[in-house]
Amino acid sequence: MTDSLSTAHSATDRYLVFGNPISHSKSPWIHGLFAAETGEKLDYDKQCIEIGDFERQARQFFNSGGKGLNVTVPFKQEAYRFADKLTPGARRAGAVNTLALQPDGTVLGDNTDGVGLIRDLVENLGWPIQHKRVLVLGAGGAVRGVLEPLLAQGPSMLVVANRSIDRVIQLTRAVADQGPVEGCGYDGLPGRQFDLVINGTSASMSGQVPPLPDDLLAANARCYDLFYAAEPTVFMLWAEAHGAVAVADGLGMLVEQAAEAFSLWRGKRPDSLAVIDALRKATR
Ligand SMILES: NC(=O)c1ccc[n+]([C@@H]2O[C@H](COP(=O)([O-])OP(=O)(O)OC[C@H]3O[C@@H](n4cnc5c(N)ncnc54)[C@H](OP(=O)(O)O)[C@@H]3O)[C@@H](O)[C@H]2O)c1
């Protein structure tokens, strides 16, 4: 964010995360640590929004002096429609997870999920993507935001597999001009192998693993689950049992996408590694 806006911050600029459900959200805790570490003064809280009431609540928040919103399930597409302006990544994803009041009073919509995932994969974990065969499972709201940033890393091939074929075809068509990408059902996976498999389905939330062939993982394959929990997720356990050399959950992505939102709002980048470490300890 610009310096002129930084100087315009009041003593207690207000931020919220909107979602439904929202009680589980770690975002207030994460942003509280970011604020303490950077010396920024702000209030960040969570609010459960009734389905159908997003626009009214968001309008009311900004009209009453609120500076920025995070938006989670199921409102990311409504946030996309709410924004006056969009970053290129948010436009292509068709989904917004961060809204930021601009100096001219308009509201900018961004999608920080993709940047958060890439930063965790490439910088924190040191997992290469360039020239790798990458498989993404799922075609929901989270996957929408990560396909273009993944293609920007130069994989040799990006395959996206989902139960609902229509959904995955629509999603992969939207980014087909950005690199080698292909959408398919799970029946399109047998006989193929991948170096990096990213689980972007919500299956882990209910203790399920999508129907994957036993020989899906290439030698030295790495597997990442967007979901995170105190214990390794069922997908991580599946990956280890099928020969993955490294596995990780989405806790790092959660903190990195929050750090990107914080930077957009405050013009300062917090030390995300320290917060990942603190959140991991607090989650155990
Ligand atoms: N770490 C982070 O920062 C972060 C950020 C965002 C999301 N997430 C996580 O990412 C996951 C997806 O979130 P989302 O917002 O994209 O959810 P969503 O929009 O509801 O999409 C859910 C996706 O999972 C698929 N799916 C659900 N159950 C399945 C099963 N049993 N087998 C195979 N596929 C299944 C759905 O397939 P169909 O289309 O066929 O129904 C759909 O593609 C969640 O676990 C969420 O916690 C993490």
Ligand as a Chemical Component Dictionary entry (heavy atoms), coordinates in Angstrom:
data_LIG
# 
_chem_comp.id                   LIG 
_chem_comp.type                 NON-POLYMER 
_chem_comp.pdbx_formal_charge   0 
_chem_comp.three_letter_code    LIG 
# 
loop_
_chem_comp_atom.comp_id 
_chem_comp_atom.atom_id 
_chem_comp_atom.alt_atom_id 
_chem_comp_atom.type_symbol 
_chem_comp_atom.charge 
_chem_comp_atom.model_Cartn_x 
_chem_comp_atom.model_Cartn_y 
_chem_comp_atom.model_Cartn_z 
_chem_comp_atom.pdbx_ordinal 
LIG N1  N1  N 0  -4.283  -23.281 3.850  1  
LIG C1  C1  C 0  -5.011  -22.291 3.398  2  
LIG O1  O1  O 0  -4.648  -21.103 3.487  3  
LIG C2  C2  C 0  -6.317  -22.596 2.740  4  
LIG C3  C3  C 0  -7.005  -21.584 2.042  5  
LIG C4  C4  C 0  -8.223  -21.915 1.436  6  
LIG C5  C5  C 0  -8.721  -23.222 1.546  7  
LIG N2  N2  N 1  -8.029  -24.164 2.248  8  
LIG C6  C6  C 0  -8.513  -25.554 2.333  9  
LIG O2  O2  O 0  -8.704  -26.021 1.002  10 
LIG C7  C7  C 0  -9.759  -26.971 0.970  11 
LIG C8  C8  C 0  -10.757 -26.603 -0.117 12 
LIG O3  O3  O 0  -11.396 -25.396 0.228  13 
LIG P1  P1  P 0  -12.381 -24.673 -0.825 14 
LIG O4  O4  O 0  -12.689 -23.348 -0.257 15 
LIG O5  O5  O -1 -11.818 -24.736 -2.199 16 
LIG O6  O6  O 0  -13.671 -25.623 -0.745 17 
LIG P2  P2  P 0  -14.869 -25.747 -1.806 18 
LIG O7  O7  O 0  -14.973 -24.509 -2.640 19 
LIG O8  O8  O 0  -16.038 -26.206 -1.040 20 
LIG O9  O9  O 0  -14.387 -26.919 -2.809 21 
LIG C9  C9  C 0  -14.297 -28.242 -2.345 22 
LIG C10 C10 C 0  -13.588 -29.111 -3.385 23 
LIG O10 O10 O 0  -13.321 -30.388 -2.790 24 
LIG C11 C11 C 0  -13.896 -31.414 -3.603 25 
LIG N3  N3  N 0  -14.284 -32.501 -2.701 26 
LIG C12 C12 C 0  -14.972 -32.410 -1.534 27 
LIG N4  N4  N 0  -15.067 -33.623 -0.938 28 
LIG C13 C13 C 0  -14.419 -34.496 -1.745 29 
LIG C14 C14 C 0  -14.164 -35.895 -1.683 30 
LIG N5  N5  N 0  -14.595 -36.636 -0.652 31 
LIG N6  N6  N 0  -13.469 -36.464 -2.679 32 
LIG C15 C15 C 0  -13.021 -35.735 -3.728 33 
LIG N7  N7  N 0  -13.229 -34.393 -3.842 34 
LIG C16 C16 C 0  -13.922 -33.791 -2.863 35 
LIG C17 C17 C 0  -15.025 -30.753 -4.352 36 
LIG O11 O11 O 0  -15.303 -31.482 -5.524 37 
LIG P3  P3  P 0  -16.634 -31.199 -6.415 38 
LIG O12 O12 O 0  -16.404 -29.935 -7.174 39 
LIG O13 O13 O 0  -16.713 -32.373 -7.301 40 
LIG O14 O14 O 0  -17.770 -31.111 -5.430 41 
LIG C18 C18 C 0  -14.412 -29.377 -4.638 42 
LIG O15 O15 O 0  -13.537 -29.444 -5.734 43 
LIG C19 C19 C 0  -10.343 -27.012 2.382  44 
LIG O16 O16 O 0  -9.804  -28.116 3.068  45 
LIG C20 C20 C 0  -9.863  -25.716 3.009  46 
LIG O17 O17 O 0  -9.712  -25.830 4.413  47 
LIG C21 C21 C 0  -6.834  -23.877 2.837  48 
# 
loop_
_chem_comp_bond.comp_id 
_chem_comp_bond.atom_id_1 
_chem_comp_bond.atom_id_2 
_chem_comp_bond.value_order 
_chem_comp_bond.pdbx_ordinal 
LIG N1  C1  SING 1  
LIG C1  O1  DOUB 2  
LIG C1  C2  SING 3  
LIG C2  C3  SING 4  
LIG C2  C21 DOUB 5  
LIG C3  C4  DOUB 6  
LIG C4  C5  SING 7  
LIG C5  N2  DOUB 8  
LIG N2  C6  SING 9  
LIG N2  C21 SING 10 
LIG C6  O2  SING 11 
LIG C6  C20 SING 12 
LIG O2  C7  SING 13 
LIG C7  C8  SING 14 
LIG C7  C19 SING 15 
LIG C8  O3  SING 16 
LIG O3  P1  SING 17 
LIG P1  O4  DOUB 18 
LIG P1  O5  SING 19 
LIG P1  O6  SING 20 
LIG O6  P2  SING 21 
LIG P2  O7  DOUB 22 
LIG P2  O8  SING 23 
LIG P2  O9  SING 24 
LIG O9  C9  SING 25 
LIG C9  C10 SING 26 
LIG C10 O10 SING 27 
LIG C10 C18 SING 28 
LIG O10 C11 SING 29 
LIG C11 N3  SING 30 
LIG C11 C17 SING 31 
LIG N3  C12 SING 32 
LIG N3  C16 SING 33 
LIG C12 N4  DOUB 34 
LIG N4  C13 SING 35 
LIG C13 C14 SING 36 
LIG C13 C16 DOUB 37 
LIG C14 N5  SING 38 
LIG C14 N6  DOUB 39 
LIG N6  C15 SING 40 
LIG C15 N7  DOUB 41 
LIG N7  C16 SING 42 
LIG C17 O11 SING 43 
LIG C17 C18 SING 44 
LIG O11 P3  SING 45 
LIG P3  O12 DOUB 46 
LIG P3  O13 SING 47 
LIG P3  O14 SING 48 
LIG C18 O15 SING 49 
LIG C19 O16 SING 50 
LIG C19 C20 SING 51 
LIG C20 O17 SING 52 
# 
